Amino acid sequence: MHRYIAKRLLMLIPVLICVSFVIFFIMDLAPGDPALIIAGDQATDEMIEKVKEDYGFNDPLLVRYANYMKGLVKGDLGTSYVSKKDVWATYCQRFPATAKLSVAAIVVSLVLSLTLGVYSAVNQNTWKDNVSVVLALLGLSMPQFWLGLLLIIAFALNLGWFPSGGDTGTWKCLVLPAITIGTNNAALMTRTTRSSMLDVIRQDYLCTARAKGVSEKRVINHHALRNALIPIITIAGVQFAYILGGAVLVETVFAWPGVGRLIVDSINMRDIPMVTGCVVITTMIVCVVQLLVDILYAYVDPRIKAQYTK
């Protein structure tokens, strides 16, 4: 197990190099002059040229990227062109909001998907199954920004139950964005849960448990669901990593002060250090989350744990 974890962590190095180079290259192609942003709108041509010389904008792309990677190896993600603040400090300031929203969204997603998926599988080929499948398809087909706007109009503007956006520090501010993200993710997880449950629900060991007098509720919730969790954990881990990466549309619609909105604002301002730094850190977090999901497999399925311990 330790060797596997070390191998996965070492794989982060080429991933981070590739991701950082792609982002650096794309931001270099974006329209606009970052030197003008740094110098200000009232800057003269001489001031802009001095900024380009000081920041190395006149150097070739590969030279600038190499200089950036030298700082990254030392733990220096650079300084924002716009706010003049350290990238790492800014990311750490924004990340708690994204983490809080991510946890709330994945809880909503798991509650909805496990409930509907198990209910649909138990009642296969009945009207209850059909209703669950239709609800899942409906949630999967609705764009997140559209659902978010509908929730704002209904529950914030008309009913006034929840705030329309921002992080006020109360649980109410989490409800609408968490439902927006969780509903869309729950649609895919519901179908996965249903398919996985149908694969195990009529296995011989479940028939044996029923023959021994085990209640149907315990057979489904304890025996069947546990053995159906592997694909569910996979989807949940991927979706949680995606949300942690910054649910850009939802954070923009709800004016949520998270990482996704920070990246969008930085792209609009051509803030190259901020965009690159945020993407690099997010990539590391996503890879670590995926590693934790793989390790979780071993505790859910003893067969996988046996493979790790060989």
Secondary structure as GFF3:
##gff-version 3
##sequence-region A 1 310
A	DSSP	alpha_helix	2	10	.	.	.	ID=ss1
A	DSSP	alpha_helix	12	29	.	.	.	ID=ss2
A	DSSP	alpha_helix	34	39	.	.	.	ID=ss3
A	DSSP	alpha_helix	45	55	.	.	.	ID=ss4
A	DSSP	alpha_helix	61	73	.	.	.	ID=ss5
A	DSSP	alpha_helix	87	122	.	.	.	ID=ss6
A	DSSP	alpha_helix	127	141	.	.	.	ID=ss7
A	DSSP	alpha_helix	144	151	.	.	.	ID=ss8
A	DSSP	pi_helix	152	158	.	.	.	ID=ss9
A	DSSP	alpha_helix	172	200	.	.	.	ID=ss10
A	DSSP	alpha_helix	204	211	.	.	.	ID=ss11
A	DSSP	alpha_helix	216	218	.	.	.	ID=ss12
A	DSSP	pi_helix	219	224	.	.	.	ID=ss13
A	DSSP	alpha_helix	225	227	.	.	.	ID=ss14
A	DSSP	alpha_helix	229	244	.	.	.	ID=ss15
A	DSSP	alpha_helix	248	253	.	.	.	ID=ss16
A	DSSP	alpha_helix	259	268	.	.	.	ID=ss17
A	DSSP	alpha_helix	272	300	.	.	.	ID=ss18
A	DSSP	alpha_helix	302	308	.	.	.	ID=ss19
###
